[in-house]
Structures are given as structure tokens and as C-alpha cells.
């Protein structure tokens, strides 16, 4: 894969030894960082309160995106309805302006006769 770093082994290959490459990709480093930060935040609370804070965090992480999705969905519905309203309002004003323009032309035509 093009985004993975390959670390070459310093020891020469000897027949009969396993030929394993040492590969550490970007996703591996991201997961390592997430686990390290999670452990730094969770281990003290587990030591103080037991396993309950861990379950509370897991539940909050499970339901927090649901709240975000519903708020984004309501925002999108509101924006879509406002967009339709203004798109519908534009022909109305064009119709009113067009009628006034026509009435003005007819008035000028009648006055010049």
C-alpha cells in the first residue's frame, strides 16, 4: 500500500528464519494514539469508581451521534423548506412586477393616442 511505512530489518536474512516484514501503517498509529488517550482518561476513573464510568462512557459515545444526526436532519429539513419558499416567492414577485410593467406600458400607450 502506498501510505504505509516499511522498516527494513537490520539483521540479514538467514535461511530457516521467519521472513516477517515490520510494517506500521497510518491507521495503526491512529489506533495506537486513540487507545493511549483512552487509557489515560479511563484508568484513573476505573481505579476510583469501578467499571461503571466505562459503561457510562460507552453508552454516551453510542447515543451522542444519534443526537447529532437528528439535529442535522431537522436543520436540513428547515433549510430545504425555506429554500422552496423563496424559490416559490420569486415567481410571485416576478408576476407582480410583470403585471405592473404591463399596466404601465398600457397606460403610456393609451395616453399617447
WOGI-V331056 format. One record per backbone hydrogen bond with DSSP energy under -0.5 kcal/mol. CO is the residue of the C=O (numbers start at 1). NH is the residue of the N-H. E is the energy in kcal/mol with one decimal. If there is no record, write none. Layout:
co->CO nh->NH e->E
co->CO nh->NH e->E
This chain:
co->1 nh->4 e->-1.0
co->5 nh->7 e->-0.5
co->5 nh->24 e->-1.4
co->6 nh->8 e->-0.7
co->7 nh->22 e->-0.7
co->14 nh->17 e->-1.9
co->18 nh->20 e->-0.9
co->21 nh->23 e->-0.9
co->22 nh->7 e->-2.1
co->24 nh->5 e->-0.9
co->25 nh->29 e->-1.7
co->26 nh->30 e->-2.2
co->27 nh->31 e->-2.5
co->28 nh->32 e->-2.2
co->29 nh->33 e->-2.2
co->30 nh->34 e->-2.4
co->31 nh->35 e->-2.5
co->32 nh->36 e->-2.3
co->33 nh->37 e->-2.6
co->34 nh->38 e->-2.6
co->35 nh->39 e->-2.5
co->36 nh->40 e->-2.1
co->37 nh->41 e->-1.7
co->38 nh->42 e->-2.2
co->39 nh->43 e->-2.2
co->42 nh->46 e->-2.3
co->43 nh->47 e->-2.3
co->44 nh->48 e->-1.8
co->45 nh->49 e->-2.8
co->46 nh->50 e->-2.0
co->51 nh->55 e->-1.6
co->52 nh->56 e->-2.4
co->53 nh->57 e->-2.2
co->54 nh->58 e->-2.3
co->55 nh->59 e->-2.5
co->56 nh->60 e->-2.4
co->57 nh->61 e->-2.5
co->58 nh->62 e->-1.6
co->59 nh->63 e->-2.0
co->60 nh->64 e->-2.1
co->61 nh->65 e->-0.6
co->63 nh->67 e->-1.4
co->64 nh->68 e->-1.8
co->65 nh->69 e->-2.6
co->66 nh->70 e->-2.1
co->67 nh->71 e->-2.0
co->68 nh->72 e->-2.4
co->69 nh->73 e->-2.5
co->70 nh->74 e->-2.3
co->71 nh->75 e->-2.0
co->72 nh->76 e->-2.5
co->73 nh->77 e->-2.3
co->74 nh->78 e->-2.2
co->75 nh->79 e->-2.6
co->76 nh->80 e->-2.5
co->77 nh->81 e->-2.4
co->78 nh->82 e->-2.3
co->79 nh->83 e->-2.3
co->80 nh->84 e->-2.4
co->81 nh->85 e->-2.2
co->82 nh->86 e->-2.5
co->83 nh->87 e->-2.4
co->84 nh->88 e->-2.2
co->85 nh->89 e->-1.9
co->86 nh->90 e->-1.6
co->87 nh->91 e->-0.9
co->88 nh->92 e->-0.9
co->89 nh->93 e->-2.1
co->90 nh->94 e->-2.4
co->91 nh->95 e->-2.5
co->92 nh->96 e->-2.5
co->93 nh->97 e->-2.9
co->94 nh->98 e->-2.5
co->95 nh->99 e->-2.4
co->96 nh->100 e->-2.3
co->97 nh->101 e->-2.4
co->98 nh->102 e->-2.3
co->99 nh->103 e->-2.7
co->100 nh->104 e->-2.2
co->101 nh->105 e->-2.2
co->102 nh->106 e->-2.6
co->103 nh->107 e->-2.3
co->104 nh->108 e->-2.1
co->105 nh->109 e->-2.2
co->106 nh->110 e->-2.4
co->107 nh->111 e->-2.1
co->108 nh->112 e->-1.6
co->109 nh->113 e->-0.7
co->110 nh->113 e->-0.5
